[in-house]
Amino acid sequence: MSQKMLKFTGLAGRMPDKRTAEQRRADFDEIYERFSDDAAAEQASRCSQCGVPFCQVHCPVSNNIPDWLKLTAEGRLEEAYEVSAATNNMPEVCGRICPQDRLCEGNCVLEQSGHGTVTIGSVEKYITDTAFERGWVKPPKPLRENGLSVGVIGAGPAGLAAAEQLRRLGYDIHVYDRYDRVGGLLVYGIPNFKLEKDVVARRARLLADGGIHFHLDFEVGRDATFAELRERHDAILVATGVYKARDIKMPGAGLKGIFQAMQYLTASNRTGLGDKVAEFEDGTLNAAGRDVVVIGGGDTAMDCVRTAVRQGAKSVKCLYRRDRDNMPGSRREVAHAEEEGVEFVWLAAPEACLGNGAVDGVRSQRIHLGVPDVTGRQTPEPIEGSSFNIPAGLVIKALGFDPEDLPGLFGEPDLAVTRWGTLKVNYRNLMTSLDGVFAAGDIVRGASLVVWAIHDGRQAAEAIHDWCRQKARDRAGARSAAE
């Protein structure tokens, strides 16, 4: 077989075709087209097959990226999918929404050497979508049932990854979620132009076909107590994520027309799914024809500004207290937003919301970046006398998320939390302060990436399996001693 790799010297890196900004502003469809078979093979062939693959080192789930790129270049797509799926429960999701520019692609040796990164995420998406179309993706059915049951609280990426891993090991899995659809933030927090919802629904159907039981519209404390769930299952995994929005205190914060990011995004996503959302239909959470100001600089802020553009906002501005180089969101997302008409107001922080009953502007202050703090980031310092006003008929606060009070919500005061409100776990086995209760994902590490949630869910599944086997050995030893 002729050499099909190391083509980076004669073949330029290329993303799939991207729809024009004008086209993108008119709908919520994904912005990139899919690679053709030939294009995917060509781009995969650029991989240099590094002896130390930094792309894999910087992937939270340690994807065997060089291996499945080589298999793709050779046309061995079913094998490429098997290698990809061996380390990642949702490669079709990560290929779409991972900030590859900060992870695998940003650390590609070719990128660092000036040849341009391998387009890893787009190839990953191509491999898995092809696998679904050709029937290679199978439900997670075990060889045999083991007679043990695990309850998973939360149907987001951490909970789903753990559920699939445990189901393959023969556990009877029951997933409880307060929303009416499987997916958590994948469905209600991330817009369609980044992740179309049928992609999530397809994965959910696969898990259900594998025997995983989903209990939706289910709230712990309302539909069953936490103690009852512990009695019902041999082990419990808490993977609720973090949903408590961070707020900002300033004059005018109580005016009408000011909302948290999740309120706004959930209304938009539900409308796109065909649900009737009164606050969207009456214009309260619809940006059409309004001056929109989004406060924040992370990926959620990017989701908000780009959603507002598609809803037909009169203008969209993103207010961020640091500069572009210090922005926590994906650089690609910022570039997409700028192409679509979003204006970024760098080095500016809100002082007050203005208006009489309803917001009509945001008074902001210019910022100077001072000396670095303990995290290494420069500290924002207001510049005295630099205030200016920005017109705003809709203000969206995208300032991040904190954990909810789970011990209170679950009626379980012995469920220990850290000083940040995240669940306290033993990091050797991810067990909480309660025997047989484990935790994973954002509720442990704080608001983070989907791919880290998948990593944590897989780790939790392994820990739960080890704990259940040890309990079985202890019971067998006790029986033997009694006899």
Summary of the structure (lengths in Angstrom):
residues: 483
radius of gyration: 23.8
end to end distance: 64.1
largest distance: 83.5
contacts: 1657
relative contact order: 0.12
helix: 38%
strand: 18%
